[in-house]
Amino acid sequence: MSDTIETPSGAMPASRTRFGSNSGQPMTRRDGVLKVTGGATFAADNHPEGMLHAVYAAATISRGRVTSLNVDAARAHPGVVEVLTPANRPPLAIDPDTKPYPFAFRTEVLQDDTVRYAGQPIALVVAETLESATEAARLLSPTYDASPARIDFDTVEPFDPQAVGVGSPPTAEKGDVEAGLAQASHRVDARYETPGQYHNAMEPHAIVATWDGDRLTLDTPNQAIVMSTGSFGAWFGIPAENVTIRSPFLGGGFGSKAIIVGPQILTILAAKMLGRPVKLALRRDQMYGPVGHRGATRQEFRLGVDADGHLTALDHLTTAVTSTFEDFIEPASNASHDLYATPALSSRHKAVRLDIGTPGPMRAPGEASGSAALESAIDEAALVAGLDPLEFRLRNYAETDPASGKPFSAKALRECYAEGAERFGWSKRPLEPRQMRDEAGRLVGWGMGTALFPASMFQANATATLRADGTALVETAGADMGQGAWTALHQIAADGLGLDIGSVEFRSGHSGLPDGGIAGGSGHTATAGNALHAAGTDVIAKLADLATNDENSPLFGAGNVGVEARDGRLYRADDPDRSQSYGEILARAGLAEIEGAGQGGRDPASAEERAMFSHGAVFAEVTIDPDLGQIRVTRLVGAFAAGRIVNPRLATSQLYGGMIWGIGFALHEEAVHDKRSGRIMNANLAEYRVPVNADVPAMDVILVDEHDPHVNPLGIKGVGEIGITGTVGAIANAIWHATGVRFRRFPINIVDLL
Ligand code: MOS
């Protein structure tokens, strides 16, 4: 494969990883112009003929019953077509209080008058206009029989999910933790808290549902397009093939668009009832409840360290918040499974049920919260051991996976530490806190954290069609929620065909295409990418057969030495002067096109043998105003090793995005509940704080070379989620280094410092 253009110095990330003639290049987003010019069609942009608008009324209490709804007033409002309540809601094919299929979340679809959290849909109004539906929903004026909200962690008894048969996250037990703690020279016993956080995608959830007999068409953002056809179909008793999902663009997903949620089902139901297309677009405040969130956690650590600074035991117990009706339990303790060598390891999860919407996967589920706490605890362990935090991490470097004992498929974490530390200037860090000030007299602190995320894969299929004119079509139902699938997958597909990306048409974002798997778990590029590449190489193999068996081809008889595909031509591997264009080969064979197919997925045998992760190291500098307590992150350097990098520009953007989320996790994001009503008091983007440009410092991402021959044929790992994981701890540790005070509750707030 040919090498590619050099990175212009300074302007682009310092990647040395290049592969293919398209992959490895820092191409800009192929959907970028469409998006910035308004040409990209998002779900709510669809207005089929005869479409109605739906708006739901939401509960303002957290627990109890709806005792009345003024349905007459709502119905009498001009333009109103229907009001759905538990009294007239048509039946569904499945019971919403069961788990009828994998990945299903029990949800609220007006099954009864019970209120289980504030913000729960309690009625759906359908009208000719959005304004009419909005006003009529207000006229419903619900009354309630309210019970006290259970919102406070401390007032509810935790339960052990394993003991009660609820799906628990995986746990780890290795060695004798109590013995390890007993023999330790130093101990860290610390409890950390992380808050409820909400996905807050730029594009709130939206759906346009259109029925044609028993066929259903949905315009809705979705991270798992083909799988979701079956999930939606199950609610209405129709087969997957009767459901079409169009999801060409998503304005962010972060996990919340990987699950089917109640408001979507209600909209489809209304469309069926009324025989007209119906649209529902959630308001920003409605994003705080029925569409998932990152559940709050409390995490208790017990760490033992011997006199040489080696861990003797690592014990991580997470207590996570879940809802009263669904069992998603944030798998935060999993963060301790795969990073630090220890003879004794224990990880467990408990849960408390509160009157809140069900939590769900949110960008780096488990690892984000778990790593925030783990990396803080490791910093505390380095302190008691009297060691520099990087030195401590190197002493406890895991050569094999601590939880499973398996070798890593590849692990360039040492290189991440070294390259990140060098770029940051870590060697100049004083061991003691409160040693550095900037020119304005602000306290300066430096901290670091290790980043880790599993190299997941799902299952994907793809097809490729080479046409007589030498161009090609590739297809897979991928999902681009902003991460760059339209570009990165297209690059990989073009390489599989040995064509320039400009000669390859890429179709995606539609359930009628081959199943592209899930855009989640940081595994989409690896999974769909391998499928697309394999589809291309399948075509090339067929093409090579034609040419090498054709007596009049310059490639005749080259079957044994092999041929190479590049720039739309096949070349004899041993003689680059003998070649033939794809178009000529097809023409001589009298074919209009050649089709190929490919699959992507984890080889079960290799997964059995090896532990597969992306790794990284994040270094942070903060300044703190000693009088005002104002915290500023002034520098962030992240070095990440994630196998082959398909597009250094987009990978860097993904890592920037993750690291910026890390700033938000460390310093800003928190859903604040009113303890009497249970309502979220900051369900808007003004008061639910996320980092803005002024909060984002100079950021530096280093893409560290890593060749992983085991993870999948192309050696691709994920970059979508890992950026959060090291960053939160790095910032918290920098705050300790600036102040000498350890904050164990996130977000760390200006109020904490006063
Ligand atoms: Mo992600 S939370 O796997 O979409």
Residues whose N, C-alpha, C, O or C-beta is under 5 A from the ligand:
A	BS01	MOS	F254 G255 P361 M362 R363 A364 P365 A519 G520 G521 S522
